[in-house]
Amino acid sequence: MRRCIRNNTYWLATLAMVTPSLVFGQEIKETFVASGVTQRMGGYRPLRAEMSEDAKGIEKSPEGLLAPKYCRIEIEGKTWAFILDEPEDGKATLYIDANNDGDLTNDPQVEWNARAQGQFKTYNGNGKVELSKDQTGAIGMYRFDPTDPQRAQLKDALMYFVDFGTEYQMEIDGKEFKTFSAGPLAPNAVLPMDRNGDGRTSRNFETV
């Protein structure tokens, strides 16, 4: 029991009355959440993709690319190719092989916008990846200006994060609770649980 609960005497006192069979032997309902998990979590874990001019694994690219860079988004062992076309003069465009078929001309359009920050720009966008035949998950992406000398180490990097996840529903002491995770559930994950129903979760008193 102690491995599943954060350092919290109130939780320990509450769950001490619940036998392991009642907590772990019961059915836990899972519901896939396609998007919006980042807002519910109140943050995200950034991931990094290093781009290059190597188009390996891409069978068909959009026409008219001017300055393409290639890489793959990786989430829990699965990967999806993407192309960032970033001409010096002109609008940057991001393509994602959402259905993972090697063809980047038959996928949903990716939102990719620039925002001025002083003399540099920050790029932000949203896209989707097919996780299975029945599930498509949202991802968020951003990129710092490649000409910014203070972020030279990120010159060829695309940053991204998962915005999909799973909601878990369970019963403890005869009361129903819900919690959720961003992306696939990782070992030793700490999940929020709104015990008092006020729409907020305390990191000190409402995690499992």
Long-range contacts (C-beta under 8 A, 24 or more apart in sequence): 3-188, 4-208, 5-208, 6-190, 6-204, 6-207, 6-208, 8-204, 8-205, 8-207, 10-205, 11-205, 11-208, 14-173, 15-172, 17-173, 18-172, 18-173, 22-172, 23-170, 23-172, 26-170, 26-171, 28-168, 28-169, 28-170, 29-168, 29-169, 29-170, 30-166, 30-167, 30-168, 30-169, 31-166, 31-167, 31-169, 32-135, 32-164, 32-165, 32-166, 32-167, 33-164, 33-165, 33-166, 33-167, 33-180, 34-135, 34-136, 34-137, 34-138, 34-164, 35-137, 35-138, 35-163, 35-164, 36-138, 36-163, 37-162, 37-163, 37-164, 37-165, 37-180, 37-181, 37-182, 37-183, 38-140, 38-161, 38-162, 38-163, 38-182, 40-180, 41-180, 41-182, 41-192, 44-140, 44-161, 44-162, 44-163, 44-182, 45-161, 45-182, 46-159, 46-160, 46-161, 47-73, 47-74, 47-75, 47-159, 47-160, 47-161, 48-154, 48-157, 48-158, 48-159, 48-160, 49-73, 49-74, 49-82, 49-157, 49-158, 49-159, 49-160, 50-156, 50-157, 51-84, 51-156, 51-157, 51-158, 52-156, 55-83, 57-81, 57-102, 58-83, 58-97, 58-102, 58-104, 59-101, 59-102, 59-103, 60-102, 60-103, 60-104, 60-105, 61-95, 61-104, 61-105, 62-95, 62-104, 62-105, 66-90, 69-156, 71-158, 73-129, 73-139, 73-160, 75-129, 75-139, 75-162, 75-183, 75-184, 76-183, 76-184, 78-131, 80-129, 82-158, 84-143, 84-158, 86-146, 92-123, 94-125, 94-127, 94-141, 96-127, 96-128, 96-129, 98-127, 98-128, 98-129, 98-130, 98-136, 99-130, 100-129, 100-130, 110-141, 112-141, 117-145, 120-144, 120-145, 120-147, 120-148, 121-145, 126-163, 131-164, 137-162, 137-163, 137-164, 137-183, 138-162, 138-163, 138-164, 139-163, 139-164, 179-208
